[in-house]
Amino acid sequence: MKTNKVQRRRLEGVVVSVKEHKTIHVCVTTIKMHPKYNKQFSTKKNYAVHDEHARAQLGDKVVCEACRPMSKTKSWTLVKVL
């Protein structure tokens, strides 16, 4: 029997807010290369992540994974706290 393992997108970031119920906000920093000037620069983006059991605390490094949309802004779920 064939099993379809779905490879979902994973991001690693730092928890910046834990004020909402079952939701944390994670800041993910990525390093990109400028197409014209060939210089590296970093960008930051905040994601709303579903945390069912309130495991993450402010300042924790976490891994989150893409999932189905749970609300208007929340389509990521917490995988583990590093």
Contact map, one row per residue, 1 for C-alpha under 8 A:
1110000000000000000000000000000000000000000000000000000000000000000000000000000000
1111000000000000000000000000000000000000000000000000000000000000000000000000000000
1111100000000000000000000000000000000000000000000000000000000000000000000000000000
0111110000000000000000000000000000000000000000000000000000000000000000000000000000
0011111000000000000000000000000000000000000000000000000000000000000000000000000000
0001111100000000000000000000000000000000000000000000000000000000000000000000000000
0000111110000000000000000000000000000000000000000000000000000000000000000000000000
0000011111000000000000000000000000000000000000000000000000000000111000000000000000
0000001111100000000000000000000000000000000000000000000000000000110000000000000000
0000000111110000000000000000000000000000000000000000000000000011110000000000000000
0000000011111000000000000001000000000000000000000000000000000011100000000000000000
0000000001111100000000000001000000000000000000000000000000001111000000000000000000
0000000000111110000000000111100000000000000000000000000000001110000000000000000000
0000000000011111000000000111000000000000000000000000000000111100000000000000000000
0000000000001111110000011110000000000000000000000000000111111100000000000000000000
0000000000000111110000011110000000000000000000000000000001100000000000000000000000
0000000000000011111000011100000000000000000000000000000001000000000000000000000000
0000000000000011111110111000000000000000000000000000000111000000000000000000000000
0000000000000000111110110000000000000000000000000000000000000000000000000000000000
0000000000000000011111110000000000000000000000000000000000000000000000000000000000
0000000000000000011111100000000000000000000000000000000000000000000000000000000000
0000000000000000000111110000000000000000000000000111110000000000000000000000000000
0000000000000000011111111000000000000000000000011111000000000000000000000000000000
0000000000000011111101111100000000000000000000011110000100000000000000000000000000
0000000000000011110000111110000000000000000001111000000000000000000000000000000000
0000000000001111100000011111000000000000000001111000000000000100000000000000000000
0000000000001111000000001111100000000000000111100000000000000000000000000000000000
0000000000111100000000000111110000000000000111100000000000000000000000000000000000
0000000000001000000000000011111000000000011110000000000000000000000000000000000000
0000000000000000000000000001111100000000011100000000000000000000000000000000000000
0000000000000000000000000000111110000001111000000000000000000000000000000000000000
0000000000000000000000000000011111000001111000000000000000000000000000000000000000
0000000000000000000000000000001111100111100000000000000000000000000000000000000000
0000000000000000000000000000000111111111100000000000000000000000000000000000000000
0000000000000000000000000000000011111100000000000000000000000000000000000000000000
0000000000000000000000000000000001111100000000000000000000000000000000000000000000
0000000000000000000000000000000001111110000000000000000000000000000000000000000000
0000000000000000000000000000000011111111000000000000000000000000000000000000000000
0000000000000000000000000000000011001111100000000000000000000000000000000000000000
0000000000000000000000000000001111000111110000000000000000000000000000000000000000
0000000000000000000000000000001111000011111000000000000000000000000000000000000000
0000000000000000000000000000111100000001111100000000000000000000000000000000000000
0000000000000000000000000000111100000000111110000000000000000000000000000000000000
0000000000000000000000000011110000000000011111000000000000000000000000000000000000
0000000000000000000000000011100000000000001111100000000000000000000000000000000000
0000000000000000000000001111000000000000000111110000000000000000000000000000000000
0000000000000000000000001111000000000000000011111000000000000000000000000101000000
0000000000000000000000111100000000000000000001111100000000000000000000001111000000
0000000000000000000000111100000000000000000000111110000000000001000000000111110000
0000000000000000000001110000000000000000000000011111000000000000000000000111110000
0000000000000000000001110000000000000000000000001111111100000000000000000000110000
0000000000000000000001100000000000000000000000000111111000000000000000000000000000
0000000000000000000001000000000000000000000000000011111000000000000000000000000000
0000000000000000000001000000000000000000000000000011111110000000000000000000000000
0000000000000000000000000000000000000000000000000011111110000000000000000000000010
0000000000000010010000010000000000000000000000000010011111010100000000000000000010
0000000000000010010000000000000000000000000000000000011111110000000000000000000000
0000000000000011110000000000000000000000000000000000000111110000000000000000000000
0000000000000111000000000000000000000000000000000000000011111000000000000000000000
0000000000000110000000000000000000000000000000000000000111111100000000000000000011
0000000000011110000000000000000000000000000000000000000000111110000000000000000011
0000000000011110000000000100000000000000000000000000000100011111000000000000011111
0000000001111000000000000000000000000000000000000000000000001111100000000000011111
0000000001110000000000000000000000000000000000001000000000000111110000000001111100
0000000111100000000000000000000000000000000000000000000000000011111000000001111000
0000000111000000000000000000000000000000000000000000000000000001111100000011100000
0000000100000000000000000000000000000000000000000000000000000000111110000011100000
0000000000000000000000000000000000000000000000000000000000000000011111000011000000
0000000000000000000000000000000000000000000000000000000000000000001111111111000000
0000000000000000000000000000000000000000000000000000000000000000000111111110000000
0000000000000000000000000000000000000000000000000000000000000000000011111110000000
0000000000000000000000000000000000000000000000000000000000000000000011111100000000
0000000000000000000000000000000000000000000000010000000000000000000011111110000000
0000000000000000000000000000000000000000000000111100000000000000000011111111000000
0000000000000000000000000000000000000000000000011100000000000000011111101111100000
0000000000000000000000000000000000000000000000111100000000000001111110000111110000
0000000000000000000000000000000000000000000000001110000000000001111000000011111000
0000000000000000000000000000000000000000000000001110000000000111100000000001111110
0000000000000000000000000000000000000000000000000000000000000111100000000000111110
0000000000000000000000000000000000000000000000000000000000000111000000000000011111
0000000000000000000000000000000000000000000000000000001100011110000000000000011111
0000000000000000000000000000000000000000000000000000000000011110000000000000000111
